[in-house]
Amino acid sequence: MQFARVIGNIVCTQKDEKINGTKLLLIQPVNIKFEPAGTPLVAIDAVGAGEGELILYASGSSARQTKRTEGTPCDCVIMGIVDLIEKDGRRVFDKSTEKVAG
């Protein structure tokens, strides 16, 4: 699992029937300081994430392990929305305040 931020929505009127009804989002992987790191990715949303949210995603064969993505042509899935992160006994992210501590 890795961290990313949802940066956009993707609409495809024509797609493989195995992913009909899925919500596709554009995500930007982030580093431990929550700064953009790497190339944006297209992910199937399995949890109802929204633009701007910090999420956990899985890629590769692990992306097909959720109930929503099992048996689909999927290489990236959003599998969690981050509410809180604590590191070394200190809160470094809190969704309720959208505060990222450096």
C-alpha positions as CSV (number, residue, x, y, z in Angstrom):
1,M,0.0,0.0,0.0
2,Q,1.1,3.5,-0.8
3,F,-0.1,7.0,-0.1
4,A,-1.6,9.3,-2.8
5,R,-3.9,12.3,-3.2
6,V,-7.0,12.2,-5.4
7,I,-6.5,14.9,-8.0
8,G,-9.3,14.3,-10.5
9,N,-12.1,12.2,-12.0
10,I,-12.0,10.2,-15.2
11,V,-15.0,9.6,-17.3
12,C,-15.0,6.8,-20.0
13,T,-18.2,6.2,-21.8
14,Q,-16.8,3.1,-23.5
15,K,-14.9,0.6,-21.4
16,D,-14.5,-3.1,-20.8
17,E,-17.7,-4.6,-19.4
18,K,-15.8,-5.9,-16.4
19,I,-15.2,-2.4,-15.2
20,N,-18.7,-1.0,-16.1
21,G,-20.1,0.8,-13.1
22,T,-16.7,1.6,-11.6
23,K,-15.6,5.0,-10.6
24,L,-12.2,5.9,-12.0
25,L,-10.0,8.6,-10.3
26,L,-6.8,10.2,-11.1
27,I,-4.4,9.9,-8.2
28,Q,-1.0,11.5,-7.5
29,P,1.4,9.4,-5.4
30,V,2.9,11.4,-2.5
31,N,6.0,10.9,-0.3
32,I,6.2,10.9,3.5
33,K,6.0,14.7,3.6
34,F,2.8,14.4,1.4
35,E,4.5,16.1,-1.5
36,P,3.9,14.8,-5.1
37,A,6.2,11.9,-6.0
38,G,6.1,10.2,-9.3
39,T,3.6,10.0,-12.1
40,P,-0.1,10.3,-11.7
41,L,-2.1,7.0,-12.0
42,V,-5.6,6.0,-12.9
43,A,-7.2,4.0,-10.1
44,I,-10.5,2.2,-9.6
45,D,-12.2,3.6,-6.5
46,A,-13.4,0.8,-4.2
47,V,-14.2,3.0,-1.2
48,G,-15.9,6.2,-2.3
49,A,-13.0,8.6,-2.2
50,G,-13.3,12.2,-3.4
51,E,-11.0,14.8,-4.9
52,G,-8.4,16.2,-2.5
53,E,-8.5,13.2,-0.2
54,L,-5.4,11.4,1.0
55,I,-5.8,7.7,0.2
56,L,-4.1,4.3,0.3
57,Y,-3.8,2.5,-3.0
58,A,-2.5,-0.9,-4.1
59,S,-1.1,-1.6,-7.5
60,G,-0.1,-4.6,-9.6
61,S,-1.7,-8.0,-8.8
62,S,-2.6,-6.7,-5.3
63,A,-5.0,-4.3,-7.0
64,R,-7.3,-7.2,-7.9
65,Q,-7.7,-8.4,-4.3
66,T,-10.6,-6.1,-3.3
67,K,-14.2,-7.3,-3.6
68,R,-14.8,-4.6,-6.2
69,T,-11.8,-5.4,-8.4
70,E,-11.6,-9.2,-8.2
71,G,-11.4,-10.5,-11.8
72,T,-11.1,-7.1,-13.4
73,P,-8.4,-5.7,-15.7
74,C,-7.2,-3.4,-13.0
75,D,-3.6,-2.4,-12.0
76,C,-4.4,0.3,-9.4
77,V,-7.2,0.5,-6.7
78,I,-8.0,2.9,-4.0
79,M,-8.6,0.7,-1.0
80,G,-8.6,3.2,1.9
81,I,-9.3,6.8,2.8
82,V,-6.8,8.1,5.4
83,D,-8.4,9.7,8.5
84,L,-5.4,10.0,10.8
85,I,-1.6,9.2,10.7
86,E,0.5,9.1,13.9
87,K,4.3,8.7,13.7
88,D,6.6,8.5,16.7
89,G,3.7,9.3,19.0
90,R,3.0,12.5,17.1
91,R,0.0,13.2,14.8
92,V,1.3,14.1,11.4
93,F,-2.0,14.0,9.4
94,D,-5.6,14.6,10.6
95,K,-8.3,14.6,7.9
96,S,-10.7,16.4,10.3
97,T,-8.5,19.5,10.2
98,E,-6.9,18.8,6.8
99,K,-3.7,19.6,8.6
100,V,-0.4,18.2,7.4
101,A,2.4,18.7,9.9
102,G,6.0,18.9,8.5
